Amino acid sequence: MTPSSHAACTQRRRKCASRRTSALAAALIIALPLTGPQAGAADIKAGKKKAGMCNVCHGKNGIATNPEAPNLAGESAIYIEKQLIAFRKGERRHRQMTIIAEKLKDDEIKNLAAWYAAMKVTVELPSLDN
């Protein structure tokens, strides 16, 4: 093998390795969201049933009845899951939510998040024609 053909062969191997590395990186980036709180299928019916304990503050329809509680209807499932996990781990604290979230299992969190995320919320902008 001549020095120039050896160099060309080495360059082709590097390009091929670079493509394999890029493909692997792309596959990992695509797969990362599947490893977060939203991985797996949620059971909306189970979420609705579990949400009974949430109704006092967050409302049966996800619109809070307690002025200090947030509305959950239509909220992102990912956001709800992350917040409930943060309460459960003690990374986020609230006198009621911390106690409630401590007892929730991963699938219960996922189901609750799916239930509230499935709710449709409409918005009506205020009239400024005064």
Secondary structure, DSSP 8 states (H G I E B T S, - for coil): --HHHHHHHHHHHHHHHHHHHHHHHHHHHHHGGGGSTT-S---HHHHHHHGGGTHHHH-TTSS-SSTTS---TT--HHHHHHHHHHHHHTSS--TTHHHHHHT--HHHHHHHHHHHHHS-----------
